[in-house]
Structures are given as structure tokens and as C-alpha cells.
Amino acid sequence: MPTYAEPIERLINELAKLPGVGRKTAARLAYFILRIPKGDAQNLARAIIDVKERIQLCSVCFNLTDRDPCRICNDSRRDNEVICVVEEPNDLMAIEGTGDFDGKYHVLHGALSPLEGIGPEDIKTKELLERLEAGKVREVIMATNPNVEGGATALYLTELIKPLGVKVTRIAYGIPMGGDIEYADGATLVKALEGRREI
């Protein structure tokens, strides 16, 4: 194993802690950082520190934000009566990226997973119920992931929300645009058939 100068070794070790970054990729990134101008490296370091110091959770929807409440919660043009529930901030950004949803959000910061010891108290369940009890929400869209944990989370929350008289819907699942039916798995085909609508 090559012996790096101590500062390079430290940088490689830190970069290797990033998800999906192995030691070889970390070494390539470290050498890239060494080659860029010092000002660019300082900008990168400042951006990392800035994110750690300034980003917080929105007190309303629990999205990541640099101001509280976040821009989405503060937008008076958005529909306050529809809340889309997602597992993580990345999911919110994916939906927001479509430009087709004009309601508000609620970020759970996880999904129920008894095997991993994640229960209702470990995600933003209580906060969602408090929002629903306090406001005039007519619909909650469950946009949790299409896996066992996401399905269990959606089902659990639906059982808590229905008695409040709020309509609960689930995003549809099925064949992706541009996909071939012959390559879809059975569960995806079943969901596509269940989610069919009139044209």
C-alpha cells in the first residue's frame, strides 16, 4: 500500500467516509483537490462548513433550509390544504423538480423499520399529526418509497390520519416512461394494473 504524505492520507481517509466513495476514488478526489487552485479548494471547504453551520430543519415541514420557515412553507401561492408526505429531503426535491405539485410537504426523515429499530417516535409522525389537527388540510398524499418500509409507513400513517377526516391518497406505481412491459417485474405490473385510470 502506498505511503502518502500525512495531509494527503488524512484527506483520503475523510473522503473515503463519503457514501459510495472507496479508497481509490478518495485518492483520485484528493489528487484533484491538490491540482485545483487554492481559492477553489477554499471555496469547497467554506461550502462544507457553511452547510454544517447554516442548514436547519424547517419548523413546519422539516425540510432542510437556511431560513425558518422554509421557502416552500412561506410561499402563499401554494395550496395549504394538500400535504405530500415524503421520507427524506431528497424525495421532496425529486417531486419539486417535476414542477407539477403546488401543495406543501412533510418530511418524515425516515421510514418505519422494526428490524432496524426505527419506530413511529423516530420519524416525524407526531409533528405530522399536530399539523393536521391544527390546520385545514383536505388531502395527504403518501409519497413514501415503494418498498416494505415505505409501504408500512404509509399504512401506519393512513390509519392515524383517517379518523381525522382527512382524505389520504398514495402515489401510483407502475411501468416507468420509456420502459418495456416484458422487463417489468410482477409486483410492478400488479401495481400498474391497480393504478390504472380512464383515458
C-alpha positions in Angstrom: 0.0 0.0 0.0 1.4 3.4 -1.0 2.5 5.7 1.8 1.1 9.2 1.3 2.2 12.4 3.0 0.2 12.8 6.2 -2.1 15.6 5.0 -3.0 13.7 1.8 -3.6 10.5 3.8 -5.9 12.4 6.1 -7.8 13.9 3.2 -8.2 10.4 1.6 -9.4 9.0 4.9 -12.0 11.7 5.2 -13.2 11.5 1.6 -13.5 7.7 1.9 -16.1 8.2 4.6 -18.5 9.6 1.9 -21.2 7.2 0.7 -20.2 5.3 -2.4 -16.6 6.5 -2.2 -13.9 3.8 -1.8 -10.3 4.4 -1.1 -9.3 4.6 -4.8 -11.9 7.2 -5.6 -11.0 9.1 -2.5 -7.4 9.1 -3.6 -8.4 10.4 -7.1 -10.5 13.1 -5.4 -7.7 14.1 -3.1 -5.3 14.5 -6.1 -8.0 16.5 -7.9 -8.2 18.8 -4.9 -4.4 19.2 -4.9 -4.5 20.2 -8.6 -7.2 22.9 -8.4 -6.3 26.5 -7.5 -6.1 27.2 -3.8 -9.1 29.5 -4.0 -11.3 26.7 -5.4 -10.2 24.4 -2.6 -11.0 27.1 0.0 -14.4 27.7 -1.6 -15.1 23.9 -1.3 -14.1 23.9 2.4 -16.2 27.0 3.1 -19.2 25.5 1.4 -18.9 22.4 3.6 -18.6 24.5 6.7 -21.4 26.8 5.6 -23.8 23.8 5.1 -23.0 22.5 8.6 -23.5 25.8 10.3 -26.4 27.3 8.4 -28.7 24.4 7.4 -31.5 23.5 9.8 -34.9 21.8 9.7 -37.9 23.9 8.8 -40.1 24.0 11.9 -43.2 23.4 9.7 -42.4 20.7 7.1 -38.9 19.5 8.4 -37.2 20.1 5.1 -33.6 21.2 5.1 -33.4 25.0 4.9 -31.3 28.1 5.6 -34.3 30.0 6.9 -37.3 29.1 9.0 -39.9 28.5 7.8 -38.6 27.3 4.5 -39.3 28.9 1.1 -42.0 26.3 0.3 -43.8 26.8 3.6 -43.6 30.6 3.1 -45.0 30.5 -0.4 -48.5 31.9 -0.2 -49.3 30.7 -3.8 -49.0 27.1 -2.7 -52.1 25.0 -1.6 -52.1 24.7 2.2 -54.8 22.1 2.1 -52.7 19.4 0.4 -49.6 17.9 2.1 -47.3 15.5 0.4 -45.6 13.2 2.9 -42.1 12.0 1.9 -39.4 10.1 3.7 -36.3 12.3 3.0 -35.5 15.8 1.7 -34.1 14.2 -1.5 -37.6 12.8 -2.2 -39.1 16.3 -1.7 -36.6 17.7 -4.2 -37.4 15.0 -6.7 -41.2 15.8 -6.6 -40.5 19.5 -6.6 -38.3 19.0 -9.6 -41.3 17.9 -11.7 -42.8 21.4 -11.3 -46.2 19.7 -11.1 -47.1 19.8 -7.4 -48.2 23.0 -5.8 -49.1 21.9 -2.3 -47.0 21.7 0.8 -44.8 18.9 2.2 -44.0 17.0 5.3 -40.6 15.2 5.6 -40.5 12.2 7.9 -36.7 11.8 8.0 -37.0 8.0 7.7 -39.5 5.2 7.4 -40.7 2.6 9.9 -38.3 -0.4 10.1 -38.8 -2.6 13.1 -35.7 -4.7 12.1 -33.6 -1.6 12.3 -35.3 -0.4 15.5 -37.0 2.6 13.8 -40.4 3.2 15.2 -43.0 6.0 15.0 -41.2 8.0 17.6 -38.0 8.0 15.4 -39.7 9.8 12.5 -41.8 13.0 12.3 -45.1 11.2 12.9 -46.2 13.3 15.9 -45.4 16.5 14.1 -47.5 15.5 11.1 -50.5 14.7 13.2 -50.1 18.0 15.0 -50.1 19.8 11.7 -53.2 18.0 10.6 -55.1 18.7 13.8 -54.1 22.4 13.7 -54.8 23.2 10.1 -57.4 22.9 7.3 -55.8 20.0 5.3 -58.2 18.2 2.9 -55.7 15.7 1.5 -52.5 13.9 2.5 -50.5 12.3 -0.3 -48.4 9.4 0.8 -45.2 9.5 -1.3 -43.1 7.1 0.6 -40.8 4.7 -1.2 -42.3 1.6 -2.9 -40.6 -0.9 -0.6 -41.6 -2.8 2.6 -40.7 0.1 4.9 -42.3 2.8 2.8 -45.5 0.7 2.4 -45.6 0.0 6.2 -45.1 3.7 7.0 -47.8 4.8 4.6 -50.3 2.2 6.0 -49.4 3.2 9.6 -49.9 6.9 8.9 -53.1 6.3 7.0 -54.6 4.5 10.0 -53.7 7.5 12.2 -54.9 10.2 9.7 -58.3 8.7 8.5 -60.1 9.3 11.9 -59.2 13.0 11.5 -61.5 13.1 8.4 -58.6 13.9 6.0 -58.5 12.2 2.6 -55.4 10.0 2.3 -54.0 9.1 -1.2 -50.9 7.1 -2.3 -48.8 8.0 -5.3 -49.2 5.5 -8.1 -46.6 2.9 -9.0 -46.1 1.1 -12.3 -44.2 0.9 -15.5 -41.7 3.8 -16.0 -41.9 6.1 -19.0 -39.9 4.5 -21.8 -39.8 1.1 -20.1 -40.8 -2.2 -21.7 -43.5 -4.3 -20.1 -41.7 -7.5 -20.8 -38.9 -6.5 -18.5 -41.1 -5.3 -15.6 -41.3 -7.5 -12.5 -44.6 -9.0 -11.4 -45.1 -6.6 -8.5 -44.6 -3.6 -10.7 -47.1 -4.9 -13.2 -49.7 -5.6 -10.5 -49.3 -2.0 -9.2 -49.6 -0.7 -12.7 -52.8 -2.5 -13.3 -54.2 -1.5 -9.9 -53.3 2.2 -10.5 -54.9 2.3 -14.0 -57.2 5.2 -14.8 -59.7 6.1 -17.5 -58.3 7.8 -20.7 
